[in-house]
Amino acid sequence: QSILKQGVDIEAFCSRDEAFWGEPTHPSTFFPCEGNNCVGGVQFACDERHTGRMCQSCASGYYSIGEERCTKCPGSHADQVMVQFGAVVFVLVFWYLVVYLICTDFAQVDVFFTYLQVAALVQAFDIRWPTTVAYRATHVIFGVFNLDVDFVQPQCLVQWGYVSTFYLQMAFPAGVLTLCALLNLGAQCARDAHMNNSRSALSKLTRALLPVVTDDGLRELADVVMQRFFAYCLVTYGVTAVTCFEPFMCTRAASGTYFLNAGPDVTCWDGDVFTWHSGLLATGAAGIALYVLGIPLMFAGVLAYGRQYNFLAHPRFLKVFGFLYTKFDVEYFWWELTFLARRFFLVMLVVFFEGTPSSQIAIAMLLFVLNIAAHSYARPFRKPDMDVADAVALISVSFYLVGAMLFNCFREMQPHQYTAVEVLTMVLVWGTTAALLVIGWNDVRKVRAGHLAEALMQVRLLAALEGVGLAYRKMGDDPEKVFREADTNKSGELDTEEFRAKLKDIDPTMDDALINRAFQLVDEDGSGTVSYQEFRKHMWRRFQPAMDGSELGLWEMAKTWVRKLCGIKHRQDDLDEVQSVFQAAIKLKMSRTLKAHNVELVGELVNTFQPQALHDFAKRERLDVNIAKFHQVDAWMSPIVADDSHVSAWSLSAEAVFFRNLVRGSPFLIDWLLTSCKEDKEVFRKLVTS
């Protein structure tokens, strides 16, 4: 009889229908095959797809993708190149999209990806996970979000194994940093080539291939490049940390040799100095210092430095590192480090407690109980929805660990009980994923509503400033002055040529036929000239925003559609049609004027209000004066409420600290001041300045 070791007893070995692997020359120690890759038998054979020790390597003609470890290569070499290259490009593009989304204003993205990566690390525990297609597909999908470079391995094209995967994973951060440096260097070369205007062949080629880059553009590119690199370090921390520790985890075979757990074909501690394993050990040790310990210390140092020297509100600091702290409340600006801590401790459980699933589950459950307690106490996010999302993720992973504990006790369960646990955990995992997606979509809708509100406020503000009179009034003129300027012969009325010159001043591209038609419509009495009263009535009329059908009476709506269908034209219809052309031209002129005067229509105040409420206000408000007032308040408040303001939530200036303490001590004081009378405000001012 065989002596079964590694925690596998005879009852389990005989009762399970899965195969085990062992050394034919020393059939005394057996190892359960991953994914049932072994056929078994006296020679411990692998199935046709796998080969090597523990049957963990793909046989010739097969390649690895995700947890479905070995898939048959396509027939022709061209198909192999297309499939493998396409899969690699897809994964790289997906990874860049993940990094890009982490850098956006969507706080839900960080919560969502943290949940998926934590779940992927839990799936790396030594649990007897179900081998059904649904469960393996779940592992594959979650593995994509873990950003593991061995998700797609190009065995169809080149010889590939664990050593290649390890060095690629370890070199990837350095490769990303090198790519970022090359992008920045290329931008500097483009700037220098265009500024120096050298006639050398290299400078001419650089100017032909690369666009003009200014100093501001170069700084912007450098900020974006650094932001992407630090975001990449954040999202790949878990899988990189696991990879760093893998060379130190070996198992002793019955023959007395040791092999690497993560890559069984690699022999450990064989006594030679220059071996594959010695190289892996040296690289892993360097990775522990640079990645496992270096990344958390780097982010902690960056946040501490920014807080101590009041850089959290600095525009460039916000641009590069804002994704680390802007999603949290001010007092919990460091909370992103707790997300890193979750990954770190799970990595420790995966690596140092391998082979002891009970310990992995028990310690992980304790870790998440502490996380739930800390989250419930702090509620660190600025948006309540994000607090809910993170709480859902933490509770879901805790129950997932309960399912893992039940899977680990499979010998005590009946088949129907095992199936029930499998179904419940699948429902839990995908239900939580769906819930987080719904919360994230709600966050996206709010951000989109803010953008729509911003665009609508711009349109409404232009509408409020539209009309020749209001446009010129914005430039400091009045209707009578405009009329006098147009009346060049000082007759008190505008003839055809004077009228034409004024409209050409508004829009030089306006055709003569439209101008003649407009003159006939404005000249109500048919005198051949336009009086001041006619000019003011028709050309100075304030633009009224178009109303949709829900805001028109049914009878007026019906008459409008009948006239359109029958082609019936009324004088008012003609006047409105001509005036709409004028208004479009004036809107363009007004936009250019505001841009020339550096007048921002909408600023940071849009992000302060509830987006949907602001959108409803912009859509339903009929008084243009209120729209203009919003613009005035926006121009006044935007520099104050911006994240890089001297009194922003991230600033440590004396003024910012004063107002922060004032609002914390008297939460409704600002609301009272906004609605108080002039006398009360004067008394308050004297009180504060006394």
C-alpha positions as CSV (number, residue, x, y, z in Angstrom):
1,Q,0.0,0.0,0.0
2,S,1.0,3.6,-0.6
3,I,1.7,6.0,2.2
4,L,-0.3,9.1,1.4
5,K,1.1,12.3,2.7
6,Q,0.5,16.1,2.1
7,G,-2.7,15.9,4.1
8,V,-4.4,13.4,1.8
9,D,-5.7,10.3,3.6
10,I,-6.6,6.9,2.2
11,E,-10.3,7.4,2.5
12,A,-10.2,10.6,0.6
13,F,-7.9,9.1,-2.0
14,C,-10.1,6.1,-2.6
15,S,-13.5,7.9,-2.4
16,R,-12.7,10.8,-4.8
17,D,-12.9,10.2,-8.5
18,E,-10.0,12.7,-9.2
19,A,-6.5,11.5,-10.1
20,F,-3.3,12.1,-8.1
21,W,0.3,12.6,-9.3
22,G,3.4,11.0,-7.9
23,E,6.9,10.0,-8.9
24,P,7.0,6.6,-10.5
25,T,10.4,5.8,-9.0
26,H,9.1,6.7,-5.5
27,P,5.4,5.9,-5.3
28,S,5.0,6.8,-1.7
29,T,3.9,10.5,-1.8
30,F,0.9,11.6,-3.8
31,F,-0.2,15.1,-4.8
32,P,-3.7,16.0,-6.0
33,C,-3.7,17.2,-9.5
34,E,-4.9,20.8,-10.2
35,G,-8.0,20.8,-12.4
36,N,-8.0,16.9,-12.7
37,N,-5.1,17.2,-15.2
38,C,-3.9,13.7,-14.3
39,V,-5.0,10.4,-15.7
40,G,-3.3,8.5,-12.9
41,G,-2.3,4.9,-13.0
42,V,1.0,3.3,-12.1
43,Q,3.0,5.7,-14.2
44,F,1.0,8.8,-13.0
45,A,0.3,9.9,-16.5
46,C,-1.1,13.2,-17.5
47,D,-3.9,13.8,-19.9
48,E,-3.2,14.7,-23.6
49,R,-3.2,18.4,-22.8
50,H,-0.7,18.5,-20.0
51,T,2.8,17.4,-19.2
52,G,5.6,17.8,-16.7
53,R,5.7,17.5,-12.9
54,M,2.2,17.7,-11.3
55,C,0.9,17.9,-14.9
56,Q,0.8,21.7,-14.7
57,S,2.6,22.5,-18.0
58,C,0.9,22.5,-21.4
59,A,1.8,19.8,-23.8
60,S,3.1,20.6,-27.3
61,G,0.3,22.0,-29.5
62,Y,-1.6,23.6,-26.5
63,Y,-1.5,27.0,-24.9
64,S,-2.7,28.4,-21.6
65,I,-5.5,31.0,-21.2
66,G,-6.8,31.8,-17.8
67,E,-7.8,28.9,-15.5
68,E,-8.6,26.8,-18.6
69,R,-5.0,26.0,-18.5
70,C,-4.4,24.2,-21.8
71,T,-6.3,24.9,-25.0
72,K,-5.5,23.4,-28.4
73,C,-3.6,25.7,-30.7
74,P,-5.2,26.7,-34.0
75,G,-4.3,24.7,-37.1
76,S,-2.2,27.0,-39.2
77,H,0.7,29.2,-38.1
78,A,-1.1,32.4,-39.3
79,D,-4.2,31.5,-37.2
80,Q,-1.9,30.9,-34.2
81,V,-0.3,34.3,-34.6
82,M,-3.7,35.9,-35.1
83,V,-5.3,34.2,-32.1
84,Q,-2.4,34.7,-29.6
85,F,-1.5,38.1,-30.7
86,G,-5.1,39.2,-30.7
87,A,-5.6,37.8,-27.2
88,V,-2.5,39.6,-25.9
89,V,-3.5,42.9,-27.5
90,F,-7.0,42.6,-26.0
91,V,-5.7,41.9,-22.5
92,L,-3.2,44.9,-22.8
93,V,-6.0,47.2,-24.0
94,F,-8.3,46.0,-21.2
95,W,-5.5,46.6,-18.6
96,Y,-5.0,50.1,-19.9
97,L,-8.7,50.7,-19.7
98,V,-8.7,49.5,-16.0
99,V,-5.8,51.9,-15.2
100,Y,-7.5,54.7,-17.0
101,L,-10.7,54.2,-15.1
102,I,-8.9,54.1,-11.8
103,C,-7.7,57.7,-12.6
104,T,-11.1,59.0,-13.3
105,D,-13.6,60.7,-11.0
106,F,-15.6,57.5,-10.7
107,A,-14.9,56.3,-7.2
108,Q,-17.0,53.2,-7.8
109,V,-14.3,51.8,-10.1
110,D,-11.8,51.5,-7.3
111,V,-14.3,49.7,-5.1
112,F,-15.3,47.4,-7.9
113,F,-11.8,46.4,-9.0
114,T,-10.7,46.0,-5.4
115,Y,-13.6,43.6,-4.8
116,L,-12.7,41.5,-7.9
117,Q,-9.0,41.4,-7.0
118,V,-9.7,40.4,-3.4
119,A,-12.1,37.7,-4.6
120,A,-9.4,36.4,-7.0
121,L,-6.9,36.2,-4.2
122,V,-9.4,34.3,-2.1
123,Q,-9.8,31.9,-5.0
124,A,-6.0,31.3,-4.8
125,F,-6.5,29.6,-1.4
126,D,-5.9,25.9,-1.3
127,I,-9.6,25.1,-1.3
128,R,-11.2,22.2,-3.1
129,W,-13.2,24.7,-5.3
130,P,-15.9,23.2,-7.6
131,T,-14.7,22.1,-11.0
132,T,-17.9,23.0,-12.9
133,V,-17.7,25.1,-16.0
134,A,-19.5,28.0,-14.3
135,Y,-17.0,28.1,-11.4
136,R,-14.0,27.8,-13.6
137,A,-15.4,30.7,-15.8
138,T,-15.8,32.8,-12.7
139,H,-12.1,32.2,-11.9
140,V,-11.1,33.1,-15.4
141,I,-13.1,36.4,-15.4
142,F,-11.8,37.4,-12.0
143,G,-8.3,36.5,-13.1
144,V,-8.5,39.1,-15.9
145,F,-9.1,41.8,-13.4
146,N,-6.1,40.6,-11.3
147,L,-3.9,41.8,-14.2
148,D,-1.8,38.6,-14.2
149,V,0.6,38.4,-17.2
150,D,0.2,34.6,-17.5
151,F,-3.5,35.0,-18.3
152,V,-2.6,34.4,-21.9
153,Q,0.6,32.4,-22.6
154,P,2.0,32.2,-26.2
155,Q,3.0,28.5,-26.1
156,C,1.8,28.1,-29.7
157,L,4.5,30.5,-31.0
158,V,7.5,30.2,-28.6
159,Q,8.7,28.0,-25.8
160,W,7.1,29.3,-22.7
161,G,7.0,28.2,-19.0
162,Y,6.9,29.4,-15.5
163,V,10.3,31.1,-15.6
164,S,9.3,33.2,-18.6
165,T,6.1,34.2,-16.9
166,F,7.9,35.1,-13.6
167,Y,10.4,37.4,-15.3
168,L,7.8,39.0,-17.4
169,Q,5.6,39.8,-14.4
170,M,8.5,41.2,-12.5
171,A,9.7,43.3,-15.4
172,F,6.3,44.6,-16.3
173,P,6.3,47.6,-13.9
174,A,9.8,48.5,-15.0
175,G,8.6,48.2,-18.7
176,V,5.7,50.5,-18.0
177,L,8.0,53.0,-16.3
178,T,10.4,52.8,-19.3
179,L,7.5,53.4,-21.7
180,C,6.3,56.4,-19.8
181,A,9.9,57.8,-19.8
182,L,10.1,57.3,-23.5
183,L,6.8,59.1,-24.1
184,N,8.0,62.0,-22.1
185,L,11.4,62.0,-23.8
186,G,9.8,61.9,-27.2
187,A,7.6,64.9,-26.3
188,Q,10.8,66.8,-25.2
189,C,12.5,66.0,-28.4
190,A,9.5,67.2,-30.4
191,R,9.4,70.5,-28.4
192,D,13.2,71.0,-28.9
193,A,13.0,70.2,-32.6
194,H,10.2,72.6,-33.3
195,M,11.8,75.4,-31.1
196,N,15.3,75.1,-32.5
197,N,14.2,74.8,-36.1
198,S,17.4,73.0,-36.9
199,R,18.1,71.8,-40.5
200,S,19.5,68.5,-39.6
201,A,17.9,65.4,-41.0
202,L,16.9,64.1,-37.6
203,S,15.3,67.4,-36.6
204,K,13.4,67.6,-39.9
205,L,12.2,64.0,-39.4
206,T,11.1,64.8,-35.8
207,R,9.2,67.8,-36.9
208,A,7.5,65.8,-39.7
209,L,6.5,62.9,-37.5
210,L,5.7,64.6,-34.1
211,P,3.3,67.4,-33.4
212,V,4.3,70.8,-31.8
213,V,4.6,70.4,-28.0
214,T,4.6,73.5,-25.8
215,D,6.1,73.7,-22.3
216,D,2.5,73.5,-20.8
217,G,1.7,70.5,-23.0
218,L,5.0,68.8,-21.9
219,R,4.1,69.3,-18.2
220,E,0.6,68.0,-18.8
221,L,2.0,64.9,-20.6
222,A,4.4,64.3,-17.7
223,D,1.6,64.6,-15.2
224,V,-0.6,62.2,-17.1
225,V,2.3,59.7,-17.6
226,M,3.2,59.7,-13.9
227,Q,-0.5,59.3,-13.0
228,R,-0.9,56.3,-15.2
229,F,2.3,54.6,-13.9
230,F,1.3,55.1,-10.2
231,A,-2.2,53.8,-11.0
232,Y,-0.7,50.7,-12.6
233,C,1.4,50.1,-9.5
234,L,-1.8,50.3,-7.4
235,V,-3.9,47.9,-9.5
236,T,-1.2,45.3,-10.0
237,Y,0.0,45.2,-6.4
238,G,-1.7,42.0,-5.4
239,V,-0.5,39.8,-8.3
240,T,3.0,41.3,-8.3
241,A,3.3,40.6,-4.6
242,V,2.3,37.0,-5.0
243,T,4.8,36.6,-7.8
244,C,7.6,38.0,-5.6
245,F,7.1,35.4,-2.9
246,E,6.6,32.4,-5.2
247,P,10.4,31.5,-5.6
248,F,10.6,30.9,-1.8
249,M,7.8,28.4,-1.6
250,C,8.9,24.8,-2.5
251,T,7.7,21.3,-1.7
252,R,9.8,18.2,-1.0
253,A,9.1,15.2,-3.3
254,A,9.5,11.6,-2.2
255,S,12.9,11.4,-4.0
256,G,14.3,14.1,-1.7
257,T,14.3,16.8,-4.3
258,Y,12.4,20.1,-3.9
259,F,10.3,21.6,-6.6
260,L,8.6,25.1,-6.9
261,N,5.0,25.1,-5.9
262,A,4.0,27.8,-8.5
263,G,6.1,26.1,-11.2
264,P,6.7,22.4,-10.4
265,D,9.1,21.9,-13.3
266,V,11.6,24.2,-11.6
267,T,13.9,22.4,-9.1
268,C,14.6,24.2,-5.8
269,W,17.7,24.2,-3.6
270,D,19.8,21.9,-5.9
271,G,23.1,23.1,-4.5
272,D,24.4,24.8,-7.6
273,V,25.0,28.6,-7.5
274,F,23.9,29.6,-11.0
275,T,20.5,27.9,-11.5
276,W,17.1,29.0,-12.6
277,H,16.0,28.9,-9.0
278,S,18.8,31.1,-7.7
279,G,17.9,33.7,-10.3
280,L,14.3,33.5,-9.3
281,L,15.3,33.9,-5.6
282,A,17.4,37.0,-6.3
283,T,14.7,38.6,-8.4
284,G,12.0,37.7,-5.9
285,A,14.0,39.3,-3.1
286,A,14.5,42.5,-5.1
287,G,10.8,42.5,-5.9
288,I,9.8,42.2,-2.2
289,A,11.9,45.2,-1.4
290,L,10.8,47.3,-4.5
291,Y,7.2,46.2,-4.9
292,V,5.8,44.4,-1.9
293,L,7.2,46.9,0.6
294,G,8.1,49.7,-1.7
295,I,4.7,50.4,-3.2
296,P,2.8,50.8,0.1
297,L,5.6,52.8,1.6
298,M,5.8,55.0,-1.5
299,F,2.0,55.8,-1.4
300,A,2.1,56.4,2.3
301,G,5.1,58.7,2.0
302,V,3.4,60.6,-0.9
303,L,0.2,61.1,1.1
304,A,2.1,62.1,4.3
305,Y,4.3,64.5,2.4
306,G,1.3,66.1,0.6
307,R,-0.5,66.5,3.9
308,Q,2.4,67.9,5.9
309,Y,3.5,70.4,3.3
310,N,-0.1,71.3,2.1
311,F,0.3,69.8,-1.4
312,L,-3.0,67.9,-1.4
313,A,-4.7,71.0,-2.9
314,H,-1.8,71.8,-5.4
315,P,-3.1,71.4,-9.0
316,R,-0.2,69.2,-10.2
317,F,-0.3,67.1,-7.1
318,L,-4.0,66.6,-7.5
319,K,-3.5,65.7,-11.2
320,V,-0.9,63.0,-10.4
321,F,-2.0,61.6,-7.1
322,G,-5.6,62.8,-6.7
323,F,-6.9,59.3,-7.5
324,L,-5.5,58.1,-4.2
325,Y,-7.4,60.5,-1.9
326,T,-10.0,62.7,-3.6
327,K,-12.7,60.0,-3.3
328,F,-12.5,60.0,0.5
329,D,-13.4,62.5,3.2
330,V,-10.6,64.8,4.3
331,E,-9.9,63.1,7.6
332,Y,-9.6,59.7,5.8
333,F,-7.5,60.8,2.9
334,W,-5.2,57.9,3.6
335,W,-7.9,55.2,3.3
336,E,-6.6,53.9,0.0
337,L,-3.8,52.4,2.1
338,T,-6.4,50.1,3.7
339,F,-7.3,48.8,0.3
340,L,-3.6,47.9,-0.2
341,A,-3.5,46.3,3.2
342,R,-6.4,44.0,2.2
343,R,-4.4,42.8,-0.7
344,F,-1.2,42.5,1.3
345,F,-2.6,40.3,4.0
346,L,-4.4,38.1,1.6
347,V,-1.1,37.7,-0.3
348,M,0.6,36.6,2.9
349,L,-2.1,34.0,3.5
350,V,-1.8,32.7,-0.1
351,V,2.0,32.4,0.1
352,F,2.8,31.5,3.7
353,F,-0.2,29.4,4.6
354,E,-0.2,27.3,1.5
355,G,-1.4,23.8,2.2
356,T,-3.4,24.9,5.3
357,P,-6.7,26.1,4.0
358,S,-8.4,26.1,7.4
359,S,-5.8,28.7,8.6
360,Q,-6.2,30.7,5.5
361,I,-10.0,30.9,5.9
362,A,-9.9,31.6,9.6
363,I,-7.4,34.4,9.4
364,A,-9.1,35.9,6.3
365,M,-12.4,36.0,8.1
366,L,-10.9,37.8,11.0
367,L,-9.3,40.3,8.6
368,F,-12.6,41.1,6.9
369,V,-14.5,41.3,10.2
370,L,-12.0,44.0,11.3
371,N,-12.4,45.7,7.9
372,I,-16.2,45.8,8.2
373,A,-15.9,47.2,11.7
374,A,-13.4,49.9,10.6
375,H,-15.6,50.8,7.6
376,S,-18.8,51.0,9.7
377,Y,-17.0,53.4,12.1
378,A,-15.3,55.6,9.5
379,R,-17.6,55.6,6.5
380,P,-14.6,57.1,4.7
381,F,-16.1,58.0,1.2
382,R,-17.3,61.4,0.2
383,K,-20.3,59.8,-1.5
384,P,-22.7,57.8,0.6
385,D,-23.2,55.4,-2.4
386,M,-19.6,54.4,-2.3
387,D,-19.8,53.6,1.4
388,V,-22.7,51.3,0.6
389,A,-20.8,49.7,-2.2
390,D,-17.6,49.0,-0.1
391,A,-19.7,47.6,2.7
392,V,-21.5,45.3,0.2
393,A,-18.1,44.1,-1.1
394,L,-16.7,43.4,2.3
395,I,-19.8,41.5,3.5
396,S,-19.9,39.5,0.2
397,V,-16.2,38.4,0.5
398,S,-16.9,37.4,4.1
399,F,-19.8,35.1,3.0
400,Y,-17.6,33.9,0.2
401,L,-15.1,32.7,2.8
402,V,-17.9,30.9,4.6
403,G,-18.6,29.1,1.3
404,A,-14.9,28.3,1.0
405,M,-14.9,26.8,4.5
406,L,-17.8,24.5,3.5
407,F,-16.0,23.5,0.3
408,N,-13.0,22.6,2.4
409,C,-15.2,20.2,4.4
410,F,-16.5,18.4,1.3
411,R,-16.0,15.0,2.8
412,E,-18.7,15.7,5.4
413,M,-21.3,16.9,2.9
414,Q,-23.7,15.0,0.8
415,P,-23.7,15.6,-3.0
416,H,-26.9,17.7,-2.9
417,Q,-25.5,19.8,-0.1
418,Y,-22.3,20.4,-2.0
419,T,-24.3,21.5,-5.0
420,A,-26.5,23.8,-2.9
421,V,-23.4,25.5,-1.5
422,E,-21.9,25.9,-4.9
423,V,-25.1,27.5,-6.3
424,L,-25.4,29.8,-3.3
425,T,-21.8,31.0,-3.6
426,M,-22.2,31.6,-7.3
427,V,-25.3,33.6,-6.7
428,L,-23.5,35.6,-3.9
429,V,-20.5,36.4,-6.1
430,W,-22.4,37.4,-9.2
431,G,-25.1,39.1,-7.2
432,T,-22.5,41.2,-5.5
433,T,-20.9,42.0,-8.9
434,A,-24.3,43.0,-10.3
435,A,-25.0,45.2,-7.2
436,L,-21.7,46.9,-7.5
437,L,-22.3,47.5,-11.2
438,V,-25.7,48.9,-10.5
439,I,-24.3,51.3,-7.9
440,G,-21.5,52.2,-10.3
441,W,-23.9,52.8,-13.1
442,N,-25.9,55.1,-10.8
443,D,-22.7,57.0,-10.1
444,V,-22.0,57.2,-13.8
445,R,-25.5,58.5,-14.3
446,K,-24.9,61.2,-11.7
447,V,-21.7,62.3,-13.3
448,R,-23.3,62.2,-16.7
449,A,-26.2,64.3,-15.4
450,G,-23.6,66.8,-14.1
451,H,-22.1,67.0,-17.6
452,L,-25.5,67.4,-19.2
453,A,-26.4,70.1,-16.6
454,E,-23.2,71.9,-17.5
455,A,-23.9,71.8,-21.2
456,L,-27.5,72.9,-20.7
457,M,-26.4,75.7,-18.4
458,Q,-24.1,76.9,-21.1
459,V,-26.8,76.9,-23.7
460,R,-29.3,78.6,-21.3
461,L,-26.7,81.3,-20.4
462,L,-26.0,82.0,-24.0
463,A,-29.8,82.1,-24.5
464,A,-30.1,84.6,-21.7
465,L,-27.4,86.7,-23.3
466,E,-28.7,86.3,-26.8
467,G,-30.2,89.0,-29.1
468,V,-28.2,91.8,-30.7
469,G,-29.0,94.1,-27.7
470,L,-27.9,91.7,-25.0
471,A,-24.8,90.7,-26.9
472,Y,-23.8,94.3,-27.3
473,R,-24.8,95.1,-23.8
474,K,-22.4,92.4,-22.6
475,M,-19.8,94.4,-24.4
476,G,-20.8,97.6,-22.7
477,D,-23.3,99.0,-25.3
478,D,-27.0,99.8,-25.2
479,P,-29.7,99.5,-27.9
480,E,-29.9,103.2,-28.6
481,K,-26.1,103.4,-29.0
482,V,-26.0,100.5,-31.4
483,F,-28.8,102.1,-33.4
484,R,-26.9,105.4,-33.6
485,E,-23.8,103.6,-34.7
486,A,-25.7,101.8,-37.5
487,D,-27.4,105.1,-38.6
488,T,-24.3,106.4,-40.4
489,N,-26.2,109.2,-42.2
490,K,-27.8,110.4,-38.9
491,S,-31.3,110.3,-40.5
492,G,-32.9,108.7,-37.4
493,E,-33.8,105.6,-39.4
494,L,-31.9,102.7,-41.0
495,D,-32.0,102.4,-44.7
496,T,-31.3,99.1,-46.6
497,E,-27.5,99.6,-46.8
498,E,-27.2,100.6,-43.1
499,F,-29.3,97.7,-42.1
500,R,-27.2,95.4,-44.3
501,A,-23.9,96.7,-42.8
502,K,-25.1,96.1,-39.2
503,L,-26.1,92.5,-40.0
504,K,-22.8,91.9,-41.8
505,D,-21.1,93.1,-38.7
506,I,-22.9,90.4,-36.7
507,D,-22.2,87.7,-39.3
508,P,-20.1,88.5,-42.3
509,T,-21.2,85.2,-44.0
510,M,-24.9,86.2,-44.0
511,D,-26.2,86.2,-47.6
512,D,-28.0,89.2,-49.2
513,A,-31.2,87.3,-49.8
514,L,-31.7,86.6,-46.1
515,I,-30.8,90.2,-45.3
516,N,-33.4,91.6,-47.7
517,R,-36.0,89.2,-46.4
518,A,-35.2,90.3,-42.8
519,F,-35.5,93.9,-43.8
520,Q,-38.9,93.4,-45.2
521,L,-40.1,91.6,-42.1
522,V,-38.6,94.2,-39.7
523,D,-40.0,97.1,-41.7
524,E,-43.5,96.7,-40.5
525,D,-45.0,99.9,-42.0
526,G,-43.4,99.4,-45.4
527,S,-41.7,102.8,-45.4
528,G,-38.4,101.4,-46.8
529,T,-36.6,102.3,-43.6
530,V,-36.3,100.7,-40.1
531,S,-37.2,103.0,-37.2
532,Y,-35.7,102.8,-33.8
533,Q,-38.9,101.3,-32.5
534,E,-38.9,98.6,-35.2
535,F,-35.3,97.9,-34.6
536,R,-35.7,97.6,-30.9
537,K,-38.9,95.4,-31.2
538,H,-37.5,92.9,-33.6
539,M,-33.7,92.9,-33.3
540,W,-33.5,93.5,-29.6
541,R,-36.1,90.9,-28.6
542,R,-34.9,88.5,-26.0
543,F,-34.6,84.9,-27.2
544,Q,-37.1,82.5,-25.6
545,P,-35.8,78.9,-25.4
546,A,-37.8,76.5,-27.5
547,M,-40.3,74.4,-25.7
548,D,-41.0,70.8,-26.3
549,G,-44.4,69.4,-26.8
550,S,-45.0,68.7,-23.1
551,E,-44.8,72.4,-22.4
552,L,-47.1,73.6,-25.2
553,G,-50.9,73.5,-25.2
554,L,-52.4,70.7,-27.3
555,W,-54.3,73.2,-29.5
556,E,-51.2,75.3,-30.2
557,M,-49.2,72.2,-30.7
558,A,-51.7,70.9,-33.2
559,K,-51.9,74.2,-35.1
560,T,-48.1,74.3,-35.4
561,W,-47.9,70.8,-36.8
562,V,-50.8,71.5,-39.3
563,R,-48.9,74.5,-40.6
564,K,-45.7,72.6,-40.9
565,L,-47.4,69.7,-42.7
566,C,-49.4,71.9,-45.1
567,G,-46.5,74.3,-45.7
568,I,-48.6,77.3,-44.5
569,K,-46.5,80.3,-43.8
570,H,-47.5,83.2,-41.6
571,R,-45.7,86.5,-41.1
572,Q,-44.8,85.5,-37.6
573,D,-43.5,82.1,-38.8
574,D,-41.3,83.9,-41.3
575,L,-40.1,86.4,-38.7
576,D,-39.3,83.6,-36.3
577,E,-37.4,81.7,-39.0
578,V,-35.3,84.7,-39.9
579,Q,-34.7,85.6,-36.3
580,S,-33.6,82.1,-35.5
581,V,-30.8,82.5,-38.1
582,F,-29.9,85.8,-36.5
583,Q,-29.8,84.2,-33.1
584,A,-27.6,81.4,-34.3
585,A,-25.1,83.9,-35.8
586,I,-25.3,86.1,-32.6
587,K,-24.8,83.0,-30.4
588,L,-21.6,82.2,-32.4
589,K,-20.5,85.8,-32.1
590,M,-21.3,85.9,-28.4
591,S,-19.4,82.7,-27.8
592,R,-16.3,84.1,-29.5
593,T,-16.6,87.3,-27.5
594,L,-16.9,85.5,-24.2
595,K,-13.9,83.3,-25.1
596,A,-11.9,86.3,-26.1
597,H,-12.7,87.9,-22.8
598,N,-11.8,84.7,-21.0
599,V,-15.3,84.4,-19.4
600,E,-16.1,80.9,-18.2
601,L,-19.8,80.1,-18.5
602,V,-19.8,77.2,-16.0
603,G,-17.1,76.2,-13.5
604,E,-16.6,74.2,-10.4
605,L,-20.0,75.1,-9.0
606,V,-21.6,72.4,-11.2
607,N,-19.8,69.7,-9.2
608,T,-21.1,71.2,-5.9
609,F,-24.8,70.8,-6.6
610,Q,-26.8,67.6,-7.0
611,P,-26.4,67.0,-10.8
612,Q,-30.0,66.1,-11.4
613,A,-31.4,69.0,-9.5
614,L,-29.1,71.4,-11.4
615,H,-30.2,69.8,-14.7
616,D,-33.9,70.2,-13.8
617,F,-33.2,73.9,-12.8
618,A,-31.5,74.6,-16.1
619,K,-34.3,72.9,-18.1
620,R,-37.4,74.3,-16.2
621,E,-36.3,77.8,-15.2
622,R,-38.0,80.4,-17.4
623,L,-36.5,83.6,-16.0
624,D,-33.2,84.4,-17.8
625,V,-32.3,86.7,-15.0
626,N,-32.0,83.6,-12.7
627,I,-29.8,81.9,-15.2
628,A,-27.6,84.9,-15.3
629,K,-27.5,85.1,-11.5
630,F,-26.3,81.5,-11.5
631,H,-23.5,82.5,-13.8
632,Q,-22.6,85.3,-11.4
633,V,-22.6,83.0,-8.4
634,D,-20.6,80.4,-10.4
635,A,-18.0,83.0,-11.3
636,W,-17.8,84.0,-7.6
637,M,-17.8,80.6,-6.0
638,S,-15.9,78.4,-8.4
639,P,-12.4,79.6,-7.3
640,I,-13.4,78.9,-3.7
641,V,-15.0,75.4,-4.0
642,A,-12.4,74.0,-6.4
643,D,-10.2,71.2,-5.1
644,D,-7.1,73.3,-5.7
645,S,-8.5,76.4,-3.9
646,H,-6.6,77.9,-1.0
647,V,-9.7,77.2,1.2
648,S,-10.5,73.8,-0.3
649,A,-11.2,70.7,1.7
650,W,-7.6,69.6,1.0
651,S,-5.9,72.9,2.0
652,L,-4.2,73.4,5.3
653,S,-4.0,77.2,5.1
654,A,-5.1,79.1,8.2
655,E,-8.1,80.5,6.4
656,A,-9.2,77.0,5.3
657,V,-8.7,75.5,8.8
658,F,-10.8,78.4,10.2
659,F,-13.7,77.9,7.9
660,R,-13.5,74.1,8.3
661,N,-13.7,74.4,12.1
662,L,-16.4,77.0,11.8
663,V,-18.6,74.8,9.7
664,R,-17.8,71.7,11.8
665,G,-18.8,73.6,14.9
666,S,-21.9,75.3,13.4
667,P,-23.0,73.3,10.5
668,F,-25.9,75.6,9.5
669,L,-24.1,78.9,9.9
670,I,-23.3,79.4,6.2
671,D,-26.9,78.5,5.3
672,W,-28.1,81.1,7.8
673,L,-25.7,83.8,6.4
674,L,-26.9,83.1,2.9
675,T,-30.5,83.8,3.9
676,S,-30.0,86.4,6.6
677,C,-30.7,90.1,6.1
678,K,-28.1,92.8,5.5
679,E,-28.2,94.0,9.1
680,D,-27.5,90.5,10.5
681,K,-24.6,90.0,8.1
682,E,-23.1,93.3,9.3
683,V,-23.4,92.3,12.9
684,F,-21.8,88.9,12.1
685,R,-18.9,90.7,10.3
686,K,-18.2,92.9,13.2
687,L,-18.3,89.9,15.5
688,V,-15.8,88.0,13.5
689,T,-13.4,90.9,13.0
690,S,-13.6,92.1,16.6
